[in-house]
Amino acid sequence: MRTATIPAPRTAGSYSVGIVCLGNICRSPMGEIVLRERVDEAGLSRHVRVASCGTGGWHVGNAMDHRAASALLSWGYDPSEHRAQQLAPHWFAEHDLLLAMDAANLAEMGGRSERVHLFRDHDPVAPGADVPDPYYGGEQGFNDVLHMVERVAAGLVATLQRTPGVTGPTGLP
């Protein structure tokens, strides 16, 4: 199994991850909420910030899709504070790493770069695969996405813990 790497932080002791999908009401907010929880459990919340947005602006200001929220609630997460945001140029400067949920979102963001990856580049099971959009499907699709997101979030936290400079100049929390 290959180990995914992430770019060094722009500022020692601070790391910002942005997760991007199409409308910011399903996949990316699920990723944001789960990754933020894993970051907190790992004791990294002082150093790592997680946000999400969509490439499109149709849902800006809206809560997440009720099926995504329901899946999160059933797995013990709180989706109540999420409000959709749209990707803007400042996201590229403010985040150390932007993670696109699929190849179409990646293309909309200008393609891969040091700081722009596919979310599942960090998946130990299917590196580089798309996170399928569950919006037009049934409830099982949201649970499938949540399962993928949990797996990737665990790997991302482990990678954050190994990346020099994330937790401070000395690498200590």
Backbone bond lengths (Angstrom), bond angles and torsions (degrees), N, CA, C in turn:
res aa  C-N    CA-C-N  psi(-1)  N-CA   C-N-CA  omega(-1)  CA-C   N-CA-C  phi
1 M - - - 1.457 - - 1.528 109.61 -
2 R 1.328 117.18 130.79 1.449 120.09 178.53 1.525 109.46 -80.50
3 T 1.309 115.52 150.94 1.450 120.46 177.39 1.513 108.43 -101.92
4 A 1.308 116.83 121.16 1.457 121.20 179.01 1.514 109.71 -71.31
5 T 1.308 115.53 147.43 1.459 120.61 176.80 1.521 108.38 -116.31
6 I 1.295 114.99 161.70 1.458 121.51 176.83 1.518 107.75 -129.96
7 P 1.321 117.62 157.08 1.461 119.59 179.28 1.527 111.14 -68.58
8 A 1.296 114.59 154.59 1.466 120.38 176.73 1.530 109.42 -63.94
9 P 1.316 116.01 153.51 1.471 118.49 176.99 1.521 110.61 -66.32
10 R 1.312 115.60 150.40 1.463 120.37 175.15 1.522 110.26 -71.39
11 T 1.332 115.55 -31.00 1.459 122.16 179.19 1.521 108.26 -128.02
12 A 1.322 117.43 123.73 1.464 120.58 -179.26 1.520 110.48 -57.52
13 G 1.320 115.56 135.12 1.456 121.19 176.96 1.510 114.54 87.34
14 S 1.340 117.18 4.13 1.452 121.37 -178.51 1.518 108.23 -144.43
15 Y 1.337 116.39 131.30 1.465 120.25 179.68 1.516 108.50 -138.94
16 S 1.329 115.53 137.24 1.452 120.63 -178.22 1.526 110.17 -125.93
17 V 1.335 115.21 126.56 1.457 122.26 179.49 1.528 107.80 -115.37
18 G 1.320 116.01 129.50 1.455 121.70 174.48 1.521 109.06 -115.50
19 I 1.316 116.62 133.05 1.461 122.11 -178.88 1.529 107.82 -112.49
20 V 1.340 115.83 130.60 1.460 120.79 -169.03 1.531 111.40 -125.82
21 C 1.333 116.16 129.96 1.471 121.49 170.47 1.524 107.43 -130.84
22 L 1.300 117.21 -159.60 1.460 120.85 -174.55 1.535 112.99 -76.26
23 G 1.332 117.54 -56.58 1.462 120.28 -174.48 1.509 115.40 -114.85
24 N 1.325 117.80 -3.81 1.463 123.93 -179.83 1.531 112.81 61.48
25 I 1.351 115.70 37.29 1.457 118.92 175.26 1.531 112.70 -125.23
26 C 1.329 118.25 -5.76 1.474 120.36 -179.09 1.526 111.33 -128.90
27 R 1.320 115.36 -85.25 1.463 120.91 -170.30 1.519 113.98 -65.95
28 S 1.332 117.35 -52.89 1.468 118.28 -175.11 1.528 112.91 -66.43
29 P 1.341 120.70 -38.38 1.459 116.86 176.24 1.531 112.46 -68.43
30 M 1.348 116.33 -31.43 1.465 118.28 174.80 1.532 108.87 -62.54
31 G 1.332 116.22 -44.25 1.457 120.63 177.79 1.518 112.55 -61.66
32 E 1.330 116.19 -43.42 1.460 121.12 179.87 1.530 111.18 -61.01
33 I 1.304 117.04 -49.06 1.468 121.28 -176.01 1.518 111.20 -65.95
34 V 1.318 117.51 -43.98 1.465 120.63 -179.49 1.527 110.64 -68.62
35 L 1.335 117.66 -45.95 1.467 119.39 -179.59 1.521 110.85 -63.66
36 R 1.323 117.59 -40.86 1.467 119.97 178.44 1.538 110.67 -60.36
37 E 1.325 116.59 -40.94 1.474 120.76 178.07 1.532 110.92 -63.35
38 R 1.334 116.75 -43.88 1.480 120.68 -179.92 1.528 110.86 -66.60
39 V 1.328 116.86 -38.53 1.469 121.57 176.81 1.529 109.25 -61.47
40 D 1.307 116.66 -44.38 1.467 121.57 179.23 1.531 110.83 -62.94
41 E 1.331 116.73 -46.31 1.470 121.09 179.21 1.528 111.84 -60.34
42 A 1.326 117.13 -31.39 1.462 121.82 -179.62 1.527 112.13 -83.62
43 G 1.322 117.12 -1.59 1.459 120.51 -179.85 1.522 113.60 76.26
44 L 1.323 116.87 22.72 1.463 121.01 -177.19 1.526 113.88 -104.15
45 S 1.315 118.09 2.40 1.473 120.03 -172.43 1.529 112.93 -63.67
46 R 1.307 118.15 -20.84 1.469 120.88 175.14 1.524 111.31 -70.50
47 H 1.333 116.10 -24.63 1.458 121.11 -172.91 1.521 114.46 -110.93
48 V 1.331 117.87 -24.39 1.457 121.11 -172.29 1.523 110.33 -117.76
49 R 1.322 115.65 126.74 1.458 122.94 177.72 1.522 108.22 -110.35
50 V 1.328 116.58 139.33 1.458 121.89 -179.21 1.532 108.55 -127.46
51 A 1.331 116.03 134.55 1.459 121.93 178.32 1.528 108.03 -141.55
52 S 1.324 116.13 169.80 1.462 119.77 176.38 1.519 110.08 -143.92
53 C 1.333 114.68 159.13 1.450 120.98 178.52 1.522 108.84 -157.90
54 G 1.313 116.16 175.18 1.453 122.32 176.52 1.511 110.30 -122.29
55 T 1.330 116.33 154.28 1.460 119.72 177.35 1.531 110.87 -73.29
56 G 1.329 117.41 -25.89 1.456 121.94 177.98 1.515 111.45 -101.15
57 G 1.305 116.36 157.54 1.460 120.94 -176.60 1.511 115.89 -104.88
58 W 1.341 118.60 10.77 1.458 121.50 -173.83 1.523 113.90 -60.42
59 H 1.316 117.62 -31.78 1.466 120.82 -171.80 1.532 113.65 -110.44
60 V 1.336 118.13 9.27 1.464 121.10 -175.92 1.524 110.21 -49.75
61 G 1.328 115.15 129.37 1.455 122.13 179.32 1.514 114.85 88.89
62 N 1.329 117.36 -12.32 1.466 120.75 -178.30 1.522 111.61 -83.55
63 A 1.325 114.43 154.93 1.467 120.77 170.69 1.524 107.93 -70.13
64 M 1.323 116.72 168.16 1.460 119.06 -179.88 1.523 111.47 -72.17
65 D 1.311 115.23 162.56 1.463 122.44 177.19 1.532 108.84 -51.75
66 H 1.329 117.10 138.04 1.466 121.01 -175.37 1.529 111.61 -61.92
67 R 1.334 118.50 -29.21 1.469 120.41 179.29 1.521 111.17 -73.26
68 A 1.330 117.20 -36.99 1.462 120.97 175.60 1.525 109.47 -66.05
69 A 1.334 115.99 -44.37 1.469 120.28 178.69 1.525 110.96 -62.18
70 S 1.310 116.59 -41.29 1.461 120.64 179.59 1.527 111.42 -63.56
71 A 1.324 116.77 -43.11 1.468 120.01 177.85 1.526 110.18 -61.44
72 L 1.332 116.68 -45.67 1.471 119.99 178.96 1.528 110.96 -60.56
73 L 1.321 116.96 -46.46 1.468 120.48 179.11 1.521 111.59 -59.12
74 S 1.326 116.55 -42.40 1.462 119.28 -177.95 1.522 112.28 -67.79
75 W 1.319 117.02 -20.23 1.469 121.22 177.90 1.540 110.84 -99.87
76 G 1.330 118.08 7.07 1.463 121.78 174.04 1.514 116.02 91.86
77 Y 1.325 118.40 15.90 1.465 121.96 178.86 1.518 109.93 -103.63
78 D 1.339 116.07 155.39 1.463 121.53 179.35 1.526 109.93 -106.41
79 P 1.328 117.98 108.49 1.468 120.95 -179.41 1.528 114.03 -92.89
80 S 1.321 118.21 4.33 1.464 121.54 -166.07 1.532 114.87 -65.68
81 E 1.305 119.03 -26.42 1.466 119.53 -174.87 1.528 114.13 -88.88
82 H 1.320 117.92 -9.65 1.459 119.55 -175.01 1.527 112.12 -67.61
83 R 1.332 114.93 135.64 1.456 122.84 170.07 1.525 106.66 -134.99
84 A 1.316 115.84 132.02 1.459 121.12 -174.95 1.530 111.68 -63.24
85 Q 1.335 113.97 141.75 1.457 122.98 176.29 1.523 108.20 -127.59
86 Q 1.312 116.86 159.81 1.454 121.15 176.22 1.523 110.03 -108.91
87 L 1.328 114.79 141.29 1.458 121.75 174.61 1.519 109.31 -57.31
88 A 1.318 115.79 133.43 1.461 121.97 178.09 1.528 107.93 -134.73
89 P 1.321 118.41 161.40 1.472 120.72 -177.42 1.527 114.39 -51.66
90 H 1.330 117.61 -35.05 1.462 119.62 -177.70 1.528 112.85 -64.64
91 W 1.340 117.98 -21.70 1.463 120.11 178.62 1.525 111.05 -60.42
92 F 1.331 117.46 -34.82 1.463 121.06 -178.43 1.526 111.77 -68.34
93 A 1.317 117.49 -29.97 1.460 121.58 179.19 1.527 112.45 -88.72
94 E 1.320 117.39 -28.21 1.460 121.46 -174.68 1.521 114.49 -88.60
95 H 1.335 117.82 -16.84 1.461 120.55 -176.80 1.526 110.58 -112.97
96 D 1.300 115.30 137.03 1.458 120.62 177.45 1.523 110.99 -73.08
97 L 1.329 116.72 -28.82 1.452 122.51 -178.23 1.523 109.42 -145.90
98 L 1.326 116.90 127.54 1.460 122.57 173.27 1.518 107.69 -112.14
99 L 1.328 116.13 130.82 1.460 122.36 -176.10 1.524 109.75 -117.64
100 A 1.332 116.08 113.47 1.464 122.04 178.55 1.521 109.24 -85.16
101 M 1.321 116.55 138.19 1.457 120.78 -178.96 1.518 113.98 -75.24
102 D 1.337 118.10 -21.37 1.464 118.95 176.91 1.521 109.59 -154.32
103 A 1.337 115.04 172.84 1.462 121.18 -176.18 1.525 112.22 -62.91
104 A 1.329 117.79 -34.32 1.469 120.05 178.82 1.526 110.75 -66.02
105 N 1.328 117.63 -41.89 1.464 120.51 176.68 1.522 110.14 -65.36
106 L 1.330 116.61 -40.25 1.461 121.33 178.24 1.526 110.48 -59.66
107 A 1.327 116.94 -45.59 1.465 121.12 178.66 1.528 110.95 -62.39
108 E 1.330 116.51 -41.65 1.472 121.21 178.44 1.533 110.84 -61.25
109 M 1.324 116.17 -28.82 1.463 121.80 -179.75 1.529 112.36 -87.35
110 G 1.317 117.11 -0.06 1.458 120.14 177.99 1.518 114.17 100.87
111 G 1.315 118.07 3.73 1.458 121.27 178.42 1.516 113.25 92.03
112 R 1.311 114.10 177.89 1.461 120.90 -178.53 1.521 111.00 -65.96
113 S 1.297 114.30 146.55 1.464 121.81 172.24 1.518 106.12 -153.28
114 E 1.311 116.37 -176.15 1.462 119.06 178.86 1.530 110.95 -57.05
115 R 1.318 117.03 -36.33 1.464 121.03 -174.05 1.522 114.31 -107.33
116 V 1.325 117.87 2.40 1.460 121.82 178.17 1.523 108.30 -123.87
117 H 1.329 115.51 117.04 1.464 122.57 -178.44 1.523 109.07 -128.35
118 L 1.324 115.20 168.07 1.458 120.03 165.21 1.525 107.98 -79.45
119 F 1.300 117.11 142.26 1.463 121.81 177.93 1.525 110.34 -52.01
120 R 1.336 116.35 -46.54 1.457 119.73 -175.78 1.526 113.47 -82.47
121 D 1.316 118.37 7.13 1.466 119.28 166.69 1.528 108.48 -60.20
122 H 1.313 115.76 -22.43 1.462 122.93 -176.59 1.532 112.20 -103.05
123 D 1.328 116.69 17.52 1.461 122.33 -179.80 1.528 109.53 -95.33
124 P 1.323 118.12 120.26 1.469 119.62 179.99 1.527 113.24 -68.91
125 V 1.316 118.20 -18.27 1.461 121.55 -177.89 1.526 111.98 -89.83
126 A 1.319 117.80 -44.07 1.469 121.34 -176.92 1.526 109.82 -140.65
127 P 1.331 117.45 69.60 1.460 119.18 -177.85 1.528 111.89 -59.84
128 G 1.335 115.30 132.47 1.446 121.46 176.96 1.514 115.53 87.00
129 A 1.320 117.97 -3.67 1.467 120.65 179.47 1.535 110.17 -77.23
130 D 1.323 114.93 160.59 1.465 120.89 174.86 1.526 110.22 -77.11
131 V 1.315 116.21 151.09 1.460 121.13 164.42 1.527 104.46 -87.95
132 P 1.336 118.05 115.19 1.465 119.27 -176.39 1.527 111.71 -64.69
133 D 1.318 115.17 144.71 1.465 120.72 179.65 1.529 108.61 -81.08
134 P 1.336 117.67 115.43 1.467 120.10 -177.63 1.526 114.18 -84.13
135 Y 1.318 117.76 -2.26 1.463 122.33 -170.24 1.525 113.78 -53.26
136 Y 1.319 118.32 -42.21 1.462 120.62 -176.11 1.520 112.98 -94.38
137 G 1.315 117.06 9.47 1.459 120.70 -179.88 1.515 111.75 -111.57
138 G 1.308 114.77 -161.89 1.456 121.05 -178.92 1.516 112.54 -94.76
139 E 1.313 114.34 -175.09 1.464 121.22 -176.50 1.517 113.31 -61.35
140 Q 1.350 117.43 -32.94 1.456 119.83 -178.68 1.529 111.58 -60.35
141 G 1.320 116.96 -33.91 1.463 120.52 178.14 1.520 112.18 -60.15
142 F 1.320 117.07 -37.14 1.463 120.86 178.85 1.526 110.79 -69.20
143 N 1.325 116.54 -38.75 1.470 119.86 176.11 1.522 111.31 -67.26
144 D 1.336 117.39 -37.99 1.460 120.49 176.76 1.523 110.82 -62.52
145 V 1.332 116.15 -44.10 1.465 120.27 177.94 1.522 110.19 -62.87
146 L 1.304 117.31 -43.15 1.459 120.57 -179.90 1.528 111.17 -61.47
147 H 1.307 117.33 -39.20 1.463 121.17 177.07 1.540 110.19 -61.66
148 M 1.332 117.40 -45.42 1.472 121.31 176.89 1.514 111.03 -60.81
149 V 1.324 115.74 -46.21 1.461 121.36 -178.06 1.529 110.64 -60.57
150 E 1.306 117.70 -42.52 1.470 119.89 179.03 1.523 111.07 -62.12
151 R 1.326 116.54 -42.45 1.465 120.81 -179.24 1.535 110.20 -63.94
152 V 1.327 116.93 -46.37 1.457 121.00 -179.25 1.529 110.35 -66.76
153 A 1.317 117.86 -40.91 1.468 120.88 -179.93 1.522 111.22 -59.74
154 A 1.317 117.33 -41.22 1.472 120.26 177.99 1.525 110.21 -60.98
155 G 1.330 116.68 -43.15 1.461 120.07 178.52 1.511 112.98 -67.12
156 L 1.322 116.59 -38.83 1.463 119.93 178.30 1.522 112.00 -63.96
157 V 1.317 116.62 -40.74 1.466 119.41 178.82 1.529 109.75 -63.25
158 A 1.310 117.33 -43.09 1.465 120.13 177.71 1.529 110.45 -60.97
159 T 1.316 116.93 -40.24 1.465 120.88 177.89 1.524 110.73 -66.26
160 L 1.323 117.62 -42.90 1.467 120.97 176.85 1.527 110.85 -58.50
161 Q 1.310 116.82 -40.80 1.460 120.97 -179.45 1.528 111.72 -65.61
162 R 1.336 117.98 -28.39 1.464 122.35 -178.79 1.525 113.40 -90.30
163 T 1.320 117.94 -13.16 1.458 121.29 -173.56 1.521 110.63 -83.14
164 P 1.346 116.81 119.41 1.470 119.83 179.79 1.524 111.88 -57.59
165 G 1.322 115.15 137.38 1.456 121.37 175.75 1.516 115.64 90.58
166 V 1.330 118.49 -11.50 1.469 119.56 -177.55 1.522 110.96 -66.39
167 T 1.314 117.02 -44.63 1.461 119.56 -175.66 1.523 112.67 -96.07
168 G 1.296 119.11 4.41 1.441 121.82 177.63 1.512 110.39 141.02
169 P 1.320 116.12 173.26 1.450 120.07 -176.05 1.534 112.74 -60.02
170 T 1.316 117.26 -29.13 1.453 120.32 -178.65 1.525 112.71 -94.87
171 G 1.337 116.91 -8.41 1.451 120.64 -177.67 1.512 113.14 84.97
172 L 1.321 117.06 1.95 1.470 120.34 179.13 1.510 109.56 -95.96
173 P 1.362 117.23 144.75 1.482 119.46 179.20 1.512 113.06 -61.77
